[in-house]
Amino acid sequence: MLNGSTEHDGVQPHVVKGEDVDIVDIRQREQNKSLADMLRSSLRGGVSGKDEPTFPNLLLWDQQGLRLFEKITYNEAYYLTNTEIAILERHCKEIAPKNEPGSIVLELGSGNLRKIKILLQALDDLDRPADYYALDLSRSELQRSLLQVPRDTFSNVRCHGLLGTYDDAREWLGRAEIAGRAKCIISLGSTIGSFSRADAAAFLCAFAHSLSGQRQSGGSSMLIGLDACTDQKKVFRAYNDAQGMNAQFILNTIDHANGVLGYRAFDKHDWDVQGEWDKLAGSHNQYLVPTRDINFEGLPIVAGKRMLVVKSHKYNPKQQAQLWRSAGLVEYGRWNNEDKSYGK
């Protein structure tokens, strides 16, 4: 768990209540339009040689992508989820007391809640009141996830959804009714690994900035999951499973791209998926590769040209320490699995 140490009017929220679920819509702009612009920009920059050719990794996370990824997390080869669950089960009683009574617990990208429920139960067992907010881009997935924690699940913890982006969440944290409360911002699943190392530091710094100066008494923190595994074979198996679930997940980027563009710009059958371990960068990279020449809005994409979808960076102890320094964070707790290949 890391404490933010950086010294550093939005739209009124719309609350959706149904099926005993609270979802607060904090979106400030229409997501599809900005994502379509991002897609066009990244493809043009990459094909022209100005930048690395990419599909924005936000395209992974539509409703179908979230459900495909959830299936991956139950695959034995995808070690990240089971490792985090084991760490939380072993250490939740040490982590939970670090949250002040009445805290806001904000999870950045919530998934199906099976990991966070371990920590929320530990908070509840302490008779420590808290409000848990699950941040996600999909209203239907938020509703599906929150229905797994009916109101009578906990006595002291109330569960809510936040519909929006990371930027929306930072704006929400600054609102007057939120700013005065202690907070724990949580990022599990080694989500930080999908950013470049520089962007990961900037991302964490921005959230630390959102926390700093809000409460004179302090009490806010961040709990970050990082993958330190550099076993090439183990990592490769995690992202290139024999059942092809990872490939389906990456290919869904094509369907989501068509959706945000508003027309069928790409055919999923014209693309292959490639994964590779980049030893120098310490990351596993996943690419979409066209099997034939493609014309996208007058832009030629040559067959065989790899288009990056996502990198999954791994962090050894030295890189972890550098990340905290660059983000302006101070580490005050660390919880690892037995071989220290994963930690929080």
C-alpha positions as CSV (number, residue, x, y, z in Angstrom):
1,M,0.0,0.0,0.0
2,L,1.4,3.3,-1.0
3,N,0.8,6.7,0.4
4,G,0.5,9.7,-2.1
5,S,3.0,12.4,-1.1
6,T,2.7,14.8,-4.1
7,E,2.2,18.5,-3.1
8,H,0.2,19.6,-5.6
9,D,-17.3,22.2,-12.0
10,G,-18.0,19.2,-13.5
11,V,-21.3,17.8,-14.7
12,Q,-23.7,16.9,-11.9
13,P,-23.7,13.1,-11.3
14,H,-26.7,11.1,-12.6
15,V,-27.6,8.3,-10.2
16,V,-29.1,5.2,-11.6
17,K,-31.0,3.0,-9.2
18,G,-32.4,-0.4,-10.2
19,E,-32.3,-3.9,-9.1
20,D,-31.0,-2.6,-5.7
21,V,-27.8,-1.1,-7.4
22,D,-26.5,2.4,-7.2
23,I,-24.5,3.6,-10.2
24,V,-23.3,7.2,-10.4
25,D,-22.7,8.5,-14.0
26,I,-19.7,10.8,-13.8
27,R,-19.0,11.0,-17.5
28,Q,-18.0,14.4,-18.7
29,R,-18.0,13.7,-22.5
30,E,-19.2,11.1,-25.0
31,Q,-16.7,8.2,-24.9
32,N,-17.2,6.8,-28.4
33,K,-16.4,10.1,-30.2
34,S,-13.1,10.6,-28.2
35,L,-12.1,7.0,-28.7
36,A,-12.8,7.1,-32.5
37,D,-10.6,10.2,-32.7
38,M,-7.9,8.4,-30.7
39,L,-8.1,5.4,-33.0
40,R,-7.8,7.5,-36.2
41,S,-4.8,9.4,-34.7
42,S,-2.9,6.3,-33.5
43,L,-3.4,4.4,-36.8
44,R,-2.3,7.4,-38.9
45,G,0.7,8.1,-36.8
46,G,1.8,4.5,-36.8
47,V,1.3,3.8,-40.5
48,S,3.1,7.0,-41.4
49,G,6.1,5.9,-39.3
50,K,5.8,8.8,-36.9
51,D,4.8,6.6,-34.0
52,E,4.5,2.9,-33.2
53,P,1.3,1.6,-35.0
54,T,-1.3,0.9,-32.4
55,F,-4.9,0.2,-31.7
56,P,-5.7,2.1,-28.4
57,N,-5.9,-0.4,-25.6
58,L,-9.2,1.2,-24.4
59,L,-10.7,-0.7,-27.3
60,L,-10.2,-3.8,-25.2
61,W,-12.8,-2.8,-22.7
62,D,-16.3,-2.8,-24.1
63,Q,-18.9,-5.1,-22.6
64,Q,-17.8,-8.1,-24.7
65,G,-14.2,-7.5,-23.9
66,L,-14.8,-7.3,-20.2
67,R,-16.6,-10.7,-20.3
68,L,-13.9,-12.3,-22.4
69,F,-11.2,-11.1,-20.0
70,E,-13.2,-12.4,-17.1
71,K,-13.0,-15.9,-18.7
72,I,-9.3,-15.5,-19.0
73,T,-8.9,-14.8,-15.3
74,Y,-10.3,-18.2,-14.5
75,N,-7.7,-19.9,-16.7
76,E,-5.1,-21.7,-14.6
77,A,-2.3,-20.4,-16.9
78,Y,-3.3,-16.8,-16.2
79,Y,-1.5,-16.7,-12.9
80,L,-2.1,-13.0,-12.0
81,T,-5.6,-13.4,-10.7
82,N,-5.1,-16.4,-8.5
83,T,-1.9,-14.9,-7.1
84,E,-3.6,-11.7,-6.2
85,I,-6.4,-13.6,-4.5
86,A,-3.9,-15.6,-2.5
87,I,-2.1,-12.4,-1.4
88,L,-5.4,-10.7,-0.4
89,E,-6.6,-13.8,1.5
90,R,-3.3,-14.0,3.4
91,H,-2.9,-10.3,4.2
92,C,-6.3,-8.7,4.1
93,K,-6.4,-8.4,7.9
94,E,-3.2,-6.4,7.8
95,I,-4.3,-4.2,4.9
96,A,-7.9,-3.4,6.1
97,P,-7.0,-1.5,9.3
98,K,-4.9,1.0,7.3
99,N,-8.2,2.4,6.0
100,E,-9.8,5.0,8.3
101,P,-13.5,4.6,9.4
102,G,-15.8,6.3,6.9
103,S,-13.3,6.0,4.0
104,I,-14.1,5.9,0.3
105,V,-12.6,2.8,-1.4
106,L,-12.3,3.5,-5.1
107,E,-11.3,0.6,-7.4
108,L,-10.0,1.6,-10.8
109,G,-11.5,-1.0,-13.1
110,S,-13.5,-3.4,-11.0
111,G,-14.1,-6.6,-13.0
112,N,-16.4,-9.1,-11.2
113,L,-15.4,-8.0,-7.6
114,R,-14.2,-11.5,-6.5
115,K,-10.8,-10.0,-5.4
116,I,-12.0,-6.8,-3.8
117,K,-14.7,-8.6,-1.9
118,I,-11.9,-10.2,0.2
119,L,-10.8,-6.8,1.4
120,L,-14.3,-5.4,1.8
121,Q,-15.1,-8.4,4.0
122,A,-12.1,-7.7,6.1
123,L,-13.2,-4.0,6.5
124,D,-16.7,-5.2,7.4
125,D,-15.3,-7.6,10.0
126,L,-13.6,-4.7,11.7
127,D,-17.0,-2.9,12.0
128,R,-15.3,-0.1,10.0
129,P,-17.8,1.8,7.8
130,A,-16.7,2.4,4.2
131,D,-18.2,3.3,0.8
132,Y,-16.8,1.2,-2.0
133,Y,-17.0,2.6,-5.5
134,A,-16.3,0.4,-8.5
135,L,-15.2,2.4,-11.6
136,D,-15.9,1.1,-15.0
137,L,-16.8,2.2,-18.6
138,S,-19.7,-0.2,-19.0
139,R,-23.0,0.4,-17.2
140,S,-24.3,-3.1,-17.8
141,E,-21.1,-4.7,-16.5
142,L,-21.2,-2.5,-13.4
143,Q,-24.8,-3.5,-12.7
144,R,-23.9,-7.2,-13.3
145,S,-21.0,-7.0,-10.9
146,L,-22.8,-5.1,-8.2
147,L,-25.7,-7.5,-8.2
148,Q,-23.2,-10.0,-6.8
149,V,-23.0,-7.9,-3.6
150,P,-26.6,-7.3,-2.5
151,R,-27.2,-4.7,0.1
152,D,-27.2,-7.2,2.9
153,T,-23.8,-8.7,2.0
154,F,-22.0,-6.4,4.4
155,S,-23.1,-4.6,7.6
156,N,-20.7,-1.7,7.4
157,V,-19.7,-1.4,3.7
158,R,-21.9,0.2,1.1
159,C,-21.2,-0.7,-2.6
160,H,-21.7,1.7,-5.5
161,G,-20.8,2.0,-9.2
162,L,-19.0,4.9,-10.9
163,L,-19.6,5.0,-14.6
164,G,-16.8,6.9,-16.3
165,T,-13.1,7.1,-17.2
166,Y,-10.0,7.6,-15.1
167,D,-10.1,11.3,-15.9
168,D,-13.7,11.4,-14.8
169,A,-12.8,9.7,-11.5
170,R,-10.1,12.2,-10.8
171,E,-12.5,15.1,-11.3
172,W,-15.1,13.3,-9.1
173,L,-12.5,12.9,-6.3
174,G,-12.2,16.7,-6.2
175,R,-15.8,17.4,-5.6
176,A,-16.7,19.1,-2.3
177,E,-18.8,16.2,-1.0
178,I,-16.0,13.7,-1.7
179,A,-12.8,15.8,-1.0
180,G,-13.2,15.8,2.8
181,R,-13.1,12.0,3.3
182,A,-10.2,9.6,3.6
183,K,-9.7,7.5,0.5
184,C,-8.0,4.3,-0.6
185,I,-7.6,4.1,-4.4
186,I,-7.1,0.6,-5.6
187,S,-5.6,-0.8,-8.8
188,L,-5.5,-4.6,-9.0
189,G,-4.7,-7.1,-11.8
190,S,-1.4,-5.3,-12.6
191,T,-3.4,-2.8,-14.6
192,I,-0.5,-0.4,-14.2
193,G,1.5,-2.7,-16.3
194,S,-0.5,-1.8,-19.4
195,F,0.9,1.7,-19.3
196,S,4.4,2.6,-20.5
197,R,6.7,3.0,-17.5
198,A,6.7,6.8,-17.9
199,D,2.9,6.9,-18.3
200,A,2.4,4.6,-15.3
201,A,4.3,7.1,-13.1
202,A,2.3,10.0,-14.5
203,F,-1.0,8.1,-14.0
204,L,-0.3,7.4,-10.3
205,C,1.0,10.9,-9.8
206,A,-2.2,12.3,-11.2
207,F,-4.3,10.3,-8.7
208,A,-1.9,11.2,-5.8
209,H,-2.4,14.9,-6.9
210,S,-6.2,14.3,-6.6
211,L,-5.7,13.1,-3.0
212,S,-3.1,15.6,-1.7
213,G,-4.2,18.7,0.1
214,Q,-7.8,17.5,0.5
215,R,-7.5,16.6,4.2
216,Q,-5.2,18.2,6.7
217,S,-5.1,15.0,8.7
218,G,-4.0,12.8,5.8
219,G,-5.3,9.3,5.8
220,S,-5.6,8.6,2.1
221,S,-3.6,5.9,0.3
222,M,-3.2,3.8,-2.8
223,L,-3.1,0.0,-3.0
224,I,-1.4,-1.1,-6.3
225,G,-0.9,-4.6,-7.6
226,L,2.3,-5.2,-9.6
227,D,3.5,-8.3,-11.4
228,A,7.2,-8.9,-10.9
229,C,7.3,-12.3,-12.8
230,T,10.0,-12.4,-15.6
231,D,9.8,-16.1,-16.2
232,Q,9.4,-15.9,-20.0
233,K,7.6,-19.3,-20.4
234,K,5.2,-18.6,-17.5
235,V,4.4,-15.1,-18.8
236,F,4.0,-16.3,-22.4
237,R,1.5,-19.0,-21.4
238,A,-0.5,-16.5,-19.4
239,Y,-1.2,-14.4,-22.4
240,N,-1.2,-17.1,-25.1
241,D,-3.4,-19.8,-23.7
242,A,-4.0,-23.0,-25.6
243,Q,-7.8,-22.4,-25.6
244,G,-7.4,-19.2,-27.6
245,M,-9.2,-17.0,-25.0
246,N,-6.5,-14.3,-25.1
247,A,-6.7,-14.3,-28.9
248,Q,-10.5,-13.8,-28.8
249,F,-10.0,-11.0,-26.3
250,I,-7.5,-9.1,-28.5
251,L,-9.5,-9.7,-31.7
252,N,-12.6,-8.2,-30.0
253,T,-10.7,-4.9,-30.4
254,I,-11.7,-5.0,-34.1
255,D,-15.4,-5.3,-33.3
256,H,-15.2,-2.5,-30.8
257,A,-13.3,-0.3,-33.3
258,N,-16.1,-0.8,-35.8
259,G,-18.6,0.1,-33.1
260,V,-17.0,3.4,-32.1
261,L,-16.4,4.3,-35.7
262,G,-20.1,3.7,-36.5
263,Y,-19.5,1.5,-39.5
264,R,-17.7,-1.8,-40.5
265,A,-14.2,-0.4,-41.2
266,F,-12.4,-3.7,-40.4
267,D,-13.2,-7.4,-40.8
268,K,-12.0,-9.5,-37.9
269,H,-11.2,-12.4,-40.3
270,D,-8.5,-10.3,-41.9
271,W,-6.4,-10.2,-38.7
272,D,-4.2,-12.5,-36.7
273,V,-3.1,-12.1,-33.1
274,Q,0.6,-12.3,-32.1
275,G,2.1,-12.3,-28.6
276,E,5.7,-12.0,-27.7
277,W,8.0,-11.5,-24.6
278,D,10.2,-8.4,-25.0
279,K,13.1,-9.2,-22.7
280,L,14.8,-5.8,-23.1
281,A,11.6,-3.9,-22.2
282,G,10.5,-6.5,-19.6
283,S,7.0,-6.7,-21.1
284,H,4.7,-9.1,-22.9
285,N,3.3,-7.4,-26.0
286,Q,0.1,-8.4,-27.9
287,Y,-0.4,-7.3,-31.6
288,L,-3.0,-7.4,-34.3
289,V,-1.5,-8.3,-37.7
290,P,-3.4,-7.9,-40.9
291,T,-3.3,-11.0,-43.2
292,R,-3.9,-8.8,-46.3
293,D,-3.5,-5.2,-47.4
294,I,-6.2,-3.0,-45.8
295,N,-7.4,0.4,-46.7
296,F,-8.7,2.4,-43.7
297,E,-10.3,5.7,-44.7
298,G,-7.6,6.2,-47.4
299,L,-4.8,5.0,-45.2
300,P,-3.0,1.9,-46.5
301,I,-2.2,-0.8,-43.9
302,V,0.2,-3.3,-45.3
303,A,-0.3,-7.1,-44.7
304,G,2.0,-8.3,-42.0
305,K,2.5,-4.9,-40.3
306,R,2.1,-5.5,-36.6
307,M,-0.3,-3.1,-34.8
308,L,0.3,-3.0,-31.0
309,V,-2.8,-3.5,-28.9
310,V,-1.3,-3.7,-25.3
311,K,1.9,-4.2,-23.4
312,S,2.0,-5.8,-20.0
313,H,5.1,-4.5,-18.2
314,K,6.6,-6.5,-15.3
315,Y,8.3,-4.7,-12.4
316,N,11.3,-6.0,-10.6
317,P,12.1,-4.5,-7.2
318,K,14.3,-1.8,-8.6
319,Q,11.7,-0.8,-11.2
320,Q,9.0,-0.7,-8.5
321,A,11.1,1.7,-6.4
322,Q,11.7,3.9,-9.4
323,L,8.0,3.9,-10.2
324,W,7.1,5.1,-6.7
325,R,9.8,7.8,-6.8
326,S,8.7,9.0,-10.3
327,A,5.0,9.1,-9.1
328,G,5.8,11.0,-5.9
329,L,4.6,8.1,-3.7
330,V,6.0,6.8,-0.5
331,E,5.8,3.1,0.2
332,Y,4.7,2.1,3.6
333,G,3.6,-1.5,3.2
334,R,4.3,-4.4,0.9
335,W,2.6,-7.7,0.5
336,N,4.0,-10.4,-1.8
337,N,3.4,-14.0,-2.7
338,E,6.0,-16.5,-1.5
339,D,8.5,-16.2,-4.4
340,K,8.0,-12.4,-4.5
341,S,7.0,-12.5,-8.1
342,Y,3.8,-10.5,-7.4
343,G,3.1,-7.9,-4.9
344,K,1.1,-4.9,-3.6
